[in-house]
């Protein structure tokens, strides 16, 4: 912890830290935002494999919708992972906006 944090702040932060540790212990394979993205991709690939197995067509939009539903159900009630999920959405929006600006500038 930082040295300039007073005792009152420490008392407020410690329970928050402990809750985050508890929340993440339920998903031991997720430690970073990148891990979260990897987990989402694994879910999406599993969905794709199921559609291939049953020889049903499936577009990317449907796979994304199903993946998001699975992710949201898996993390429901886990405040830390719900916050991370919200951050990943924000991160993807920013990345998409930056890419769009670059494309427009190139044109």
Secondary structure, DSSP 8 states (H G I E B T S, - for coil): --TT--HHHHHHHHHHHHHHHHHHHTTTT--SHHHHHHHHHHHHHHHHHHHHHTT----HHHHHHHHHHHHHHHHTT-HHHHHHHHHHHHHHHHHHHHHHHHHHHH-
